[in-house]
Amino acid sequence: MLLNEEVGQIVKGMPRIRRLADDITQLEAGGLAIGVYPALASIVLPRFLRDFAGRHPKARMGILPNASPRIAELTAGRQIDVGLIQAPVVDTAISCDLIFEAECVCVAPLDHAFANEAVIDPPHLAEQAFIALGRDDRTRQDIDRALVDAGISIDCRFETPFADTACALVAQGLGVSIVDPFSAARWEGQLAIHLSLLDFPVTST
């Protein structure tokens, strides 16, 4: 009688198990943990997830903004399923695919001396109060390297890991910065962000 009762519960649950199996097959169930570089977390990823969530209404998704090196570590340790980072990371535990490239922009207060310049190159930044991104940021590393190669010294008054924070500091007239175009776009009308960069090989991937 006990065995019959247990078997009966299993049999009753079979339709639910079949539905769950079908959902998993169609990627309709389960969870997805996504590590994402902060600049992409506020604009690029939500646009993608809007369509993805529509196609997979039962899937649960966690978004974890973090620095690119940390995202690579979490992916290698299987603590997240996928990561969106800046530039490839050399690690045998993960594979990296280039999704897109984007040139960074210089952001300055609207009334800044070079706010209307068509092109900003390293000499423009000499002796400027500069708001730098975190030292682990690939953009920061590329900028530092380009300035050293150009023999330019800048005054890094502020440092922040988030490009949006850098833009907020620029908006307060505390300096200029170089950030990704996605973060800068949120400050359109409040900052001079139409400036293109010359001799800065900076990309976001």
C-alpha positions, 0 to 999 in steps of 0.5 A: 500500500505504501509503495502504491501510494508513492508510485501514485504520486509519481504518476500524478506528477508525470504531466508536470515533469513532461511540461517542465522538460518541454519548457527546458527544451524550448529554453522557457524555464530555468535561470540565467545569471549574466555578468555585465560591464556597468556601462552596458548594464543600463542601456545595451543589456536591457534592450537585449533582455526585452526581446529575450524575455518576450521569447522566454517568458518563464526564464528567470534572469539575474543581472550582475554589474561588475568590472570586466576582470571580476566577470571573467573570474565569475564565469571561469568559476561557473558562478555566472552563465555568461559575461559581457566584458570589455575586450577579450580575456585570456583564460583557458576556462572561458571562451570570448567572442567579439560582439561589437566595437565602439569608440569612446568619447570625450565628455566635457562641460557645455561651457568648457574651453574645447567643448566645440572642438571637432577632434580631441587628441592627447595635447588637448588633455594636457594639464586638464582636471581629468576624471579617470575610470577605475584602474581595472577598466580596459578603457582606463588602461588604453587611455593611460597608455596612449597618454604615456606614448604621447608624452602627455601628463594629466591631472587625475583629480577623481577616479571612479569605476563607473562611467555614469559617475564620471559623467555626473562629475563632469556635469558639475564642472569638476573636469573632463573624462573619456567614457563609452558612448552608451554612458555618455548618451544618457547625459546628452544636452547636459554635457558636450559629448559629440567630440571624437577622439584621435589616437586613442585606440579604445574599444568596448566589446 
